[in-house]
Amino acid sequence: MSGIDADFVFFDLDDTLLDHRGAERAALTRLHAELPGAERHALDHFLETYRVVNADVWMAYGAGRITKRTARALRFERLFERLGIEGTDPVRLGETYLERYGGHWAWIDGAEEAYRATARRVPVGIITNGFAEVQRAKLARFPDLAERARVILISEEAGLMKPDPRLFDHAARLAGHPAHRLLYVGDSLHSDVEGALGAGWQAAWFGGDRSVAPSGALVIDDWRRFRDLLGS
Ligand SMILES: [Mg+2]
């Protein structure tokens, strides 16, 4: 496989540079232990049910059908409905969840070093879907991210969500390079890889599945491999 040849590298944040899933799991594990009624359900079932309802709620939020405030509470309201949990306020639990979630943020293995190494070679940026204040809090927690990034785009602030090509077009204008000279690295096939390729960018699928990877996408199993391809 040939190396990476790009003039600007943009990164996704959640589950690419930062371990969102690990923090989500840790926060939900604690809620499962504390929430009256949750003990009737195995932890794995509780986690899986949350992921299913959260994905639906995110889709509705991304499509503009519900507000952020609604989305935060609705995912717990739906979880409670599915699991027959009563007597807990989903709005308050949504807030508690975000507090707990914030207590478990961490870099993905090797990501910090790879991000720094990339930034020493080419300008870097971040494009992330997510609630603006949550993503801003992550950037504040890991100052290296924002200090080294030339461009930071958060979907809620930009008014567009990945994979919308207009968000990638906007990022390309801010980067000041033509689309084909830009590389996007992310873990989501739909939002990141298809989004970037659809806007004419190069794409690297972090942790991706080679058997279903679109032609033209680079699949990266870990950050050491990325650094090898970057030649850093
Ligand atoms: Mg991601």
Residues whose N, C-alpha, C, O or C-beta is under 5 A from the ligand:
A	BS01	MG	D12 L13 D14 D15 T16 D187 S188
